[in-house]
Amino acid sequence: MSSWLEELEARLDQQLEGFLRTNPQQEELLRGQAARDRQRQLLAERLRLRQQAEEQRKQLLKLAEEIRQWQGRIGRARTAGAGELAGRAEAHVVGLMDQGRQRWQALSDLGQRFASVEQELAELTSQRSTGPAATPDLEADWARFEAQQELQELKRRQQR
């Protein structure tokens, strides 16, 4: 069953490639649309990454405050002579600090992904500005004009 589907897909790909070869303006329009779609995806990804980074920052600040509180508790327990309680609190602080390191790493990873998205957005923007001088609308209008010219020529031939 999958072989006929693959065969159909290959045939459709060949027809599309042939169409695009004979209609280069359509290929340019297709590329432009793909670039606009990718840009929209990247902008959405950038927003999502910013939101995640903000959430990570909030969690880090909350964690830092919790560590400070526990460090104060450790000091009070030591002062009161509760060494066993202070030891358990120190172990808890070590666990919180491990969580903090993990959150810092996650925030760093988000920063790297954000930089990658920014770079790809900049590349897309520069490609669009250094691309063909004609806008997609001009390309579409020109294609319509050429089609109308061909249609008029065919009508003239039929009338002869």
C-alpha positions as a Markdown table, in Angstrom:
| # | Residue | x | y | z |
|---|---|---|---|---|
| 1 | Met | 0.0 | 0.0 | 0.0 |
| 2 | Ser | 2.8 | 2.4 | 0.8 |
| 3 | Ser | 4.5 | 1.8 | -2.6 |
| 4 | Trp | 1.6 | 3.3 | -4.6 |
| 5 | Leu | 1.5 | 6.2 | -2.2 |
| 6 | Glu | 5.3 | 6.8 | -2.6 |
| 7 | Glu | 4.9 | 6.5 | -6.3 |
| 8 | Leu | 2.1 | 9.1 | -6.3 |
| 9 | Glu | 4.1 | 11.4 | -4.1 |
| 10 | Ala | 7.1 | 11.1 | -6.4 |
| 11 | Arg | 4.9 | 11.8 | -9.5 |
| 12 | Leu | 3.4 | 14.8 | -7.8 |
| 13 | Asp | 6.8 | 16.1 | -6.8 |
| 14 | Gln | 8.0 | 15.8 | -10.4 |
| 15 | Gln | 4.9 | 17.6 | -11.7 |
| 16 | Leu | 5.5 | 20.4 | -9.2 |
| 17 | Glu | 9.1 | 20.7 | -10.2 |
| 18 | Gly | 8.2 | 20.8 | -13.8 |
| 19 | Phe | 5.6 | 23.5 | -13.2 |
| 20 | Leu | 8.0 | 25.6 | -11.2 |
| 21 | Arg | 10.6 | 25.3 | -13.9 |
| 22 | Thr | 8.2 | 26.6 | -16.5 |
| 23 | Asn | 6.9 | 29.3 | -14.1 |
| 24 | Pro | 9.8 | 30.7 | -12.2 |
| 25 | Gln | 7.7 | 33.6 | -10.9 |
| 26 | Gln | 5.6 | 31.0 | -9.0 |
| 27 | Glu | 8.7 | 29.4 | -7.6 |
| 28 | Glu | 9.8 | 32.8 | -6.3 |
| 29 | Leu | 6.4 | 33.4 | -4.8 |
| 30 | Leu | 6.5 | 30.0 | -3.2 |
| 31 | Arg | 10.0 | 30.7 | -1.7 |
| 32 | Gly | 8.7 | 34.1 | -0.4 |
| 33 | Gln | 5.7 | 32.5 | 1.3 |
| 34 | Ala | 8.0 | 29.8 | 2.9 |
| 35 | Ala | 10.2 | 32.6 | 4.2 |
| 36 | Arg | 7.3 | 34.5 | 5.6 |
| 37 | Asp | 5.9 | 31.3 | 7.2 |
| 38 | Arg | 9.3 | 30.5 | 8.7 |
| 39 | Gln | 9.6 | 34.1 | 10.0 |
| 40 | Arg | 6.2 | 33.8 | 11.8 |
| 41 | Gln | 7.3 | 30.5 | 13.3 |
| 42 | Leu | 10.5 | 32.1 | 14.6 |
| 43 | Leu | 8.8 | 35.1 | 16.0 |
| 44 | Ala | 6.4 | 32.8 | 17.9 |
| 45 | Glu | 9.4 | 30.7 | 19.1 |
| 46 | Arg | 11.2 | 33.8 | 20.3 |
| 47 | Leu | 8.1 | 34.9 | 22.3 |
| 48 | Arg | 7.8 | 31.4 | 23.8 |
| 49 | Leu | 11.5 | 31.4 | 24.8 |
| 50 | Arg | 11.2 | 34.8 | 26.4 |
| 51 | Gln | 8.2 | 33.6 | 28.5 |
| 52 | Gln | 10.1 | 30.5 | 29.5 |
| 53 | Ala | 13.2 | 32.5 | 30.4 |
| 54 | Glu | 11.1 | 34.9 | 32.5 |
| 55 | Glu | 9.5 | 32.0 | 34.4 |
| 56 | Gln | 13.0 | 30.5 | 35.0 |
| 57 | Arg | 14.2 | 33.8 | 36.4 |
| 58 | Lys | 11.2 | 34.0 | 38.7 |
| 59 | Gln | 11.9 | 30.5 | 39.9 |
| 60 | Leu | 15.6 | 31.3 | 40.5 |
| 61 | Leu | 14.7 | 34.3 | 42.6 |
| 62 | Lys | 12.3 | 32.3 | 44.6 |
| 63 | Leu | 14.9 | 29.6 | 45.1 |
| 64 | Ala | 17.5 | 32.1 | 46.2 |
| 65 | Glu | 15.2 | 33.6 | 48.8 |
| 66 | Glu | 14.4 | 30.1 | 50.1 |
| 67 | Ile | 18.2 | 29.3 | 50.4 |
| 68 | Arg | 18.7 | 32.6 | 52.3 |
| 69 | Gln | 15.9 | 31.6 | 54.7 |
| 70 | Trp | 17.3 | 28.2 | 55.3 |
| 71 | Gln | 20.8 | 29.6 | 55.8 |
| 72 | Gly | 19.4 | 31.8 | 58.5 |
| 73 | Arg | 17.7 | 28.8 | 60.1 |
| 74 | Ile | 21.0 | 26.9 | 60.1 |
| 75 | Gly | 22.6 | 29.8 | 62.0 |
| 76 | Arg | 19.8 | 29.9 | 64.5 |
| 77 | Ala | 20.0 | 26.1 | 65.0 |
| 78 | Arg | 23.8 | 26.2 | 65.5 |
| 79 | Thr | 23.4 | 29.1 | 68.0 |
| 80 | Ala | 20.8 | 27.2 | 69.9 |
| 81 | Gly | 23.0 | 24.0 | 70.0 |
| 82 | Ala | 20.8 | 22.0 | 67.7 |
| 83 | Gly | 23.6 | 20.5 | 65.6 |
| 84 | Glu | 21.6 | 17.6 | 64.2 |
| 85 | Leu | 18.8 | 19.9 | 63.0 |
| 86 | Ala | 21.4 | 22.3 | 61.5 |
| 87 | Gly | 23.0 | 19.3 | 59.7 |
| 88 | Arg | 19.6 | 18.3 | 58.2 |
| 89 | Ala | 19.0 | 22.0 | 57.2 |
| 90 | Glu | 22.5 | 22.1 | 55.5 |
| 91 | Ala | 21.7 | 19.0 | 53.5 |
| 92 | His | 18.4 | 20.7 | 52.4 |
| 93 | Val | 20.3 | 23.8 | 51.4 |
| 94 | Val | 22.7 | 21.6 | 49.3 |
| 95 | Gly | 19.7 | 20.1 | 47.5 |
| 96 | Leu | 18.3 | 23.6 | 46.9 |
| 97 | Met | 21.6 | 24.8 | 45.5 |
| 98 | Asp | 21.7 | 21.8 | 43.1 |
| 99 | Gln | 18.2 | 22.8 | 41.9 |
| 100 | Gly | 19.6 | 26.3 | 41.4 |
| 101 | Arg | 22.5 | 25.1 | 39.3 |
| 102 | Gln | 20.0 | 23.1 | 37.2 |
| 103 | Arg | 17.8 | 26.1 | 36.7 |
| 104 | Trp | 20.8 | 28.3 | 35.8 |
| 105 | Gln | 21.8 | 25.6 | 33.2 |
| 106 | Ala | 18.2 | 25.6 | 31.8 |
| 107 | Leu | 18.3 | 29.4 | 31.6 |
| 108 | Ser | 21.6 | 29.3 | 29.8 |
| 109 | Asp | 20.2 | 26.7 | 27.3 |
| 110 | Leu | 17.2 | 29.0 | 26.7 |
| 111 | Gly | 19.6 | 31.8 | 26.1 |
| 112 | Gln | 21.5 | 29.8 | 23.5 |
| 113 | Arg | 18.2 | 28.8 | 21.7 |
| 114 | Phe | 17.1 | 32.4 | 21.8 |
| 115 | Ala | 20.4 | 33.5 | 20.2 |
| 116 | Ser | 19.9 | 30.9 | 17.5 |
| 117 | Val | 16.4 | 32.1 | 16.8 |
| 118 | Glu | 17.6 | 35.7 | 16.7 |
| 119 | Gln | 20.4 | 34.8 | 14.2 |
| 120 | Glu | 18.0 | 32.9 | 11.9 |
| 121 | Leu | 15.6 | 35.8 | 12.0 |
| 122 | Ala | 18.4 | 38.2 | 11.1 |
| 123 | Glu | 19.4 | 36.0 | 8.2 |
| 124 | Leu | 15.9 | 35.8 | 6.9 |
| 125 | Thr | 15.5 | 39.6 | 7.1 |
| 126 | Ser | 18.8 | 40.2 | 5.3 |
| 127 | Gln | 17.9 | 37.6 | 2.6 |
| 128 | Arg | 14.5 | 39.4 | 2.0 |
| 129 | Ser | 16.1 | 42.8 | 1.9 |
| 130 | Thr | 18.9 | 41.6 | -0.5 |
| 131 | Gly | 16.6 | 39.4 | -2.5 |
| 132 | Pro | 15.0 | 40.4 | -5.8 |
| 133 | Ala | 14.0 | 44.1 | -6.0 |
| 134 | Ala | 10.5 | 43.2 | -7.2 |
| 135 | Thr | 7.9 | 42.6 | -4.5 |
| 136 | Pro | 5.8 | 39.5 | -4.6 |
| 137 | Asp | 2.7 | 41.6 | -5.5 |
| 138 | Leu | 4.6 | 43.0 | -8.5 |
| 139 | Glu | 5.6 | 39.5 | -9.5 |
| 140 | Ala | 1.9 | 38.3 | -9.3 |
| 141 | Asp | 0.7 | 41.4 | -11.2 |
| 142 | Trp | 3.3 | 40.7 | -13.9 |
| 143 | Ala | 2.3 | 37.1 | -14.2 |
| 144 | Arg | -1.3 | 38.1 | -14.6 |
| 145 | Phe | -0.3 | 40.7 | -17.3 |
| 146 | Glu | 1.7 | 38.0 | -19.2 |
| 147 | Ala | -1.2 | 35.6 | -19.0 |
| 148 | Gln | -3.6 | 38.3 | -20.3 |
| 149 | Gln | -1.2 | 39.0 | -23.2 |
| 150 | Glu | -1.1 | 35.3 | -24.1 |
| 151 | Leu | -4.8 | 35.0 | -23.9 |
| 152 | Gln | -5.3 | 38.0 | -26.3 |
| 153 | Glu | -2.8 | 36.6 | -28.7 |
| 154 | Leu | -4.7 | 33.2 | -28.7 |
| 155 | Lys | -8.0 | 35.1 | -29.4 |
| 156 | Arg | -6.4 | 36.9 | -32.3 |
| 157 | Arg | -5.1 | 33.6 | -33.8 |
| 158 | Gln | -8.6 | 32.0 | -33.5 |
| 159 | Gln | -10.2 | 35.0 | -35.3 |
| 160 | Arg | -8.0 | 34.6 | -38.3 |
